[in-house]
Amino acid sequence: MAEEQNNFNIELDEVTAEGTYCNLAIVNHSNTEFVVDFVNIMPGVPKGKVKSRIILTPIHAKRLLKALNDNVVRFEKANGEIKDFDTNQSSIIPPLNFGPKGDA
């Protein structure tokens, strides 16, 4: 059986191509969708800001999980193991005092 290949023409404008830096992702779900909020937390700032919210169907969330896993495996094969925080809940969110303190 021959595999059918889907080709897509995807446009990426300059602003989107620059990307958005985030250092925390918060994932929630209902029975019909997954919501991923990408957050930027800065040292010395008491409140983080959601920079982007992505809403996925369950099947697309699973496909994203697989794609991320495949890419992490390839990255680690080429660059070595990615060191992670402990897996307990208190260490999932990085401390708010990370990085050097700036003077204003």
Sine and cosine of phi, psi and omega as CSV:
sin_phi,cos_phi,sin_psi,cos_psi,sin_omega,cos_omega
0.00,0.00,0.81,-0.59,0.00,-1.00
-0.98,0.21,0.66,-0.75,0.05,-1.00
-0.98,0.19,0.72,-0.69,0.07,-1.00
-1.00,0.03,0.76,-0.65,-0.03,-1.00
-0.96,-0.29,0.77,-0.63,0.05,-1.00
-1.00,-0.06,0.79,-0.62,0.08,-1.00
-0.94,-0.34,0.74,-0.67,0.00,-1.00
-0.86,-0.51,0.61,-0.79,0.14,-0.99
-0.99,-0.16,0.96,-0.28,-0.08,-1.00
-0.93,-0.36,0.80,-0.60,0.00,-1.00
-0.99,-0.11,0.67,-0.74,0.03,-1.00
-0.78,-0.63,0.96,-0.29,-0.02,-1.00
-0.97,0.23,0.25,-0.97,-0.11,-0.99
-0.88,0.47,-0.66,0.75,-0.02,-1.00
-0.90,0.43,-0.72,0.69,0.02,-1.00
-0.91,0.41,-0.60,0.80,-0.01,-1.00
-0.90,0.45,-0.44,0.90,0.04,-1.00
-0.91,0.41,-0.47,0.88,0.01,-1.00
0.98,0.19,0.11,-0.99,0.03,-1.00
-0.73,-0.69,0.79,-0.61,0.00,-1.00
-0.98,0.19,0.76,-0.65,0.10,-1.00
-0.64,-0.76,0.57,-0.82,-0.01,-1.00
-0.84,-0.54,0.30,0.95,0.07,-1.00
-0.40,-0.92,0.70,-0.71,0.11,-0.99
-0.85,-0.53,0.74,-0.68,0.03,-1.00
-0.90,-0.43,0.82,-0.57,-0.07,-1.00
-0.91,-0.42,0.77,-0.64,0.11,-0.99
-0.75,-0.66,0.30,-0.96,0.03,-1.00
-0.48,-0.88,0.39,-0.92,0.16,-0.99
-0.86,-0.51,-0.17,-0.99,0.02,-1.00
-0.97,0.24,-0.13,0.99,-0.04,-1.00
-0.85,-0.53,-0.20,0.98,-0.05,-1.00
-0.38,-0.92,0.39,-0.92,0.13,-0.99
-0.93,-0.36,0.68,-0.74,0.02,-1.00
-0.87,-0.49,0.83,-0.55,0.03,-1.00
-0.89,-0.45,0.89,-0.45,0.08,-1.00
-0.98,-0.18,0.81,-0.58,0.06,-1.00
-0.99,-0.16,0.85,-0.53,-0.18,-0.98
-0.89,-0.47,0.54,-0.84,0.11,-0.99
-0.91,-0.41,0.90,-0.43,0.04,-1.00
-0.94,-0.34,0.80,-0.60,-0.01,-1.00
-0.91,-0.40,0.55,-0.84,0.00,-1.00
-0.88,0.47,0.64,-0.76,0.05,-1.00
0.98,0.21,-0.03,1.00,0.02,-1.00
-0.96,-0.29,0.85,-0.53,-0.12,-0.99
-0.95,0.32,-0.18,0.98,-0.07,-1.00
-0.71,-0.70,0.77,-0.64,0.11,-0.99
-0.99,0.14,0.24,-0.97,-0.01,-1.00
-0.79,-0.61,0.76,-0.65,0.11,-0.99
-0.94,0.34,0.86,-0.50,-0.02,-1.00
-1.00,-0.05,-0.43,0.90,0.00,-1.00
-0.35,-0.94,0.58,-0.81,0.08,-1.00
-0.83,-0.56,0.81,-0.59,0.02,-1.00
-0.90,-0.44,0.77,-0.64,0.01,-1.00
-0.91,-0.40,0.81,-0.58,-0.09,-1.00
-0.82,-0.58,0.50,-0.87,0.19,-0.98
-0.96,0.29,0.35,-0.94,0.01,-1.00
-0.82,0.57,-0.65,0.76,-0.02,-1.00
-0.92,0.40,-0.62,0.79,0.02,-1.00
-0.95,0.31,-0.53,0.85,0.09,-1.00
-0.89,0.45,-0.67,0.75,0.02,-1.00
-0.92,0.40,-0.63,0.77,0.04,-1.00
-0.91,0.42,-0.63,0.78,0.06,-1.00
-0.90,0.44,-0.69,0.73,0.05,-1.00
-0.84,0.54,-0.71,0.70,0.01,-1.00
-0.90,0.43,-0.69,0.72,0.00,-1.00
-0.90,0.44,-0.67,0.74,0.04,-1.00
-0.90,0.44,-0.70,0.72,0.01,-1.00
-0.87,0.49,-0.73,0.69,0.02,-1.00
-0.85,0.53,-0.67,0.74,-0.01,-1.00
-0.95,0.33,-0.61,0.79,0.06,-1.00
-0.90,0.44,-0.67,0.74,0.03,-1.00
-0.87,0.50,-0.72,0.69,0.01,-1.00
-0.91,0.42,-0.65,0.76,0.02,-1.00
-0.87,0.49,-0.74,0.67,-0.03,-1.00
-0.92,0.40,-0.55,0.83,0.05,-1.00
-0.89,0.46,-0.63,0.78,-0.03,-1.00
-1.00,0.10,-0.51,0.86,-0.18,-0.98
-0.84,-0.54,-0.08,1.00,-0.06,-1.00
1.00,-0.09,0.22,-0.98,-0.09,-1.00
-0.89,0.45,0.67,-0.74,0.10,-0.99
-0.99,0.14,0.84,-0.54,0.03,-1.00
-0.97,0.24,0.72,-0.70,-0.07,-1.00
-0.88,-0.48,0.31,-0.95,0.14,-0.99
-0.92,0.39,0.22,-0.98,0.17,-0.99
-0.84,0.54,0.37,-0.93,-0.06,-1.00
-1.00,0.02,0.05,1.00,0.05,-1.00
-0.97,0.23,0.44,-0.90,-0.13,-0.99
-0.83,0.56,-0.60,0.80,-0.09,-1.00
-0.92,0.40,-0.34,0.94,-0.04,-1.00
-0.98,-0.21,0.01,1.00,0.00,-1.00
-0.93,0.36,-0.63,0.78,0.03,-1.00
-1.00,-0.03,0.84,-0.54,-0.02,-1.00
-0.90,0.44,0.47,-0.88,0.00,-1.00
-0.89,0.46,0.54,-0.84,-0.03,-1.00
-0.97,0.23,-0.10,1.00,-0.02,-1.00
-0.98,-0.21,0.39,0.92,-0.02,-1.00
-0.96,0.29,0.46,-0.89,0.07,-1.00
0.99,0.17,0.20,-0.98,-0.02,-1.00
-0.95,0.31,0.48,-0.88,0.05,-1.00
-1.00,0.05,0.70,-0.72,0.02,-1.00
-0.99,-0.13,0.42,-0.91,0.08,-1.00
-0.96,-0.28,0.70,-0.72,0.01,-1.00
-0.96,-0.26,0.00,0.00,0.00,0.00
